[in-house]
Amino acid sequence: MPKRSAGLLLWRRRDDVVQVLLAHPGGPLFARKDDGHWSVPKGEYTAEEEPLAAARREFLEELGKPAPDGEPVPLGEARQSSGKVNTVWALHGDLDVAGVHSNLFSMEWPPRSGRLQEFPEIDRAEWFDLEAARRKIFASQLPFLDRLAAHVAEVP
């Protein structure tokens, strides 16, 4: 059974432009990577956890702030090249990205050094219009932007 992740794609309108909140992975492997390396705030969950609850938990862990209130809209699933399945919901709301802070993870760094170091899961979060978001987001998550665009076209 593939690993599964759940996330919330927060969106807002500014001057009639739809913007989405994306997170940039932290740690040394992504430090110099930008386009094609941003993500919906998301994370893995187990079979015992309800996916939407996991998405809300991951939002809080990765951004240090709870998801805004609102009714999440399912955007479905998309598979990464690794086989992991991501399930994402759109959520209309706003969030001040100043002061965003993430939980930490440990990894051996530098490689084969025997030293464990801690890094933030995400090092920053930013709002992007949909065109810019398409350049920034991991290719495996592009379907969520397409599905969100279809959804917001129906929302006044």
C-alpha positions in Angstrom: 0.0 0.0 0.0 1.5 3.4 -1.0 2.2 6.1 1.6 -0.4 8.8 1.8 -0.3 12.5 2.6 -3.0 15.0 3.2 -2.9 18.8 2.8 -4.8 22.0 2.6 -4.4 24.4 -0.3 -5.3 27.8 1.1 -6.5 30.3 -1.4 -7.7 34.0 -1.4 -8.6 36.7 -3.9 -6.6 40.0 -4.0 -7.8 42.6 -6.5 -9.7 39.8 -8.4 -6.6 37.7 -8.6 -6.7 34.2 -7.1 -3.6 33.5 -4.9 -2.5 30.3 -3.2 -0.3 29.7 -0.2 2.6 27.4 -0.9 5.4 26.2 1.4 9.1 25.8 0.5 10.7 22.6 2.0 13.4 23.3 4.6 16.8 21.6 5.0 20.0 21.5 3.0 18.6 19.5 0.0 16.2 22.3 -1.0 18.2 25.3 0.1 19.1 26.5 -3.4 16.0 25.1 -5.2 13.1 27.3 -6.1 11.0 26.8 -9.2 9.4 23.3 -9.2 10.1 22.8 -5.5 7.3 24.4 -3.5 4.4 22.4 -2.0 0.9 22.4 -0.6 1.4 22.3 3.2 0.8 18.5 3.7 2.2 15.4 5.4 1.8 11.7 5.9 -0.9 10.1 7.9 -1.7 6.6 9.0 -4.7 4.4 8.3 -6.1 5.3 11.8 -6.2 9.0 11.1 -8.9 10.7 9.1 -7.3 12.4 6.1 -8.9 15.9 6.6 -7.9 15.8 10.3 -4.4 15.0 9.1 -4.4 17.8 6.6 -5.4 20.3 9.4 -2.7 18.8 11.7 0.0 19.1 9.1 -1.0 22.7 8.3 -0.5 23.6 11.9 2.8 21.7 12.2 4.3 23.1 9.0 3.1 26.7 9.4 2.9 27.1 13.1 -0.6 28.5 12.7 -4.0 26.8 12.6 -5.9 26.6 9.3 -8.5 29.3 9.0 -12.1 28.4 9.6 -14.1 27.5 6.5 -15.5 24.6 4.6 -12.8 22.6 2.8 -13.5 21.6 -0.8 -12.1 18.2 -1.9 -9.6 18.5 -4.8 -9.1 14.8 -4.9 -5.9 12.8 -5.2 -2.7 12.9 -7.2 0.2 10.4 -7.2 3.9 11.4 -6.9 6.6 9.6 -8.9 7.6 7.8 -5.7 4.1 6.3 -5.6 2.9 8.4 -2.6 -0.7 9.5 -2.9 -1.5 13.1 -2.0 -5.1 14.1 -1.0 -5.7 17.8 -0.9 -8.6 20.1 0.0 -9.0 23.7 -1.0 -9.8 26.2 1.8 -10.7 29.8 1.2 -9.1 32.1 3.7 -6.2 34.2 4.6 -3.0 33.8 6.6 -0.3 36.2 7.5 3.0 34.5 6.4 5.1 36.7 8.7 6.1 34.6 11.7 5.4 31.3 10.0 7.5 28.7 11.8 7.6 24.9 11.2 8.3 21.9 13.2 11.7 20.3 12.9 13.1 17.1 11.4 16.4 15.4 11.9 18.8 14.1 9.2 22.4 13.2 8.9 24.2 16.2 7.6 26.7 16.5 6.0 26.1 13.0 4.4 28.1 10.2 5.9 29.3 12.5 8.7 27.6 10.7 11.5 26.2 14.0 12.7 22.4 14.5 13.1 21.2 18.0 12.6 17.7 19.5 12.9 16.1 21.5 10.1 12.6 23.1 9.7 10.2 21.0 7.6 9.5 24.2 5.7 11.7 27.3 5.7 9.1 29.8 4.3 5.6 30.2 3.0 4.4 32.7 0.3 1.3 33.7 -1.6 1.5 33.2 -5.4 -1.0 33.9 -8.1 -1.9 30.8 -10.1 0.5 31.5 -12.9 3.4 31.9 -10.6 2.3 28.9 -8.5 2.4 26.7 -11.6 6.1 27.5 -11.9 6.8 27.1 -8.2 4.9 23.9 -7.2 6.2 20.3 -7.6 5.0 18.9 -10.9 3.1 16.1 -9.1 0.9 18.7 -7.4 -0.1 20.7 -10.5 -3.4 18.8 -10.8 -4.5 20.5 -7.5 -3.9 24.0 -9.0 -6.0 23.0 -12.1 -8.8 21.6 -9.9 -8.7 24.8 -7.7 -8.9 27.0 -10.8 -12.0 25.1 -12.0 -13.5 25.4 -8.5 -12.9 29.2 -8.0 -14.3 29.9 -11.5 -17.6 28.8 -10.0 -17.3 30.9 -6.8 -18.4 34.5 -6.9 
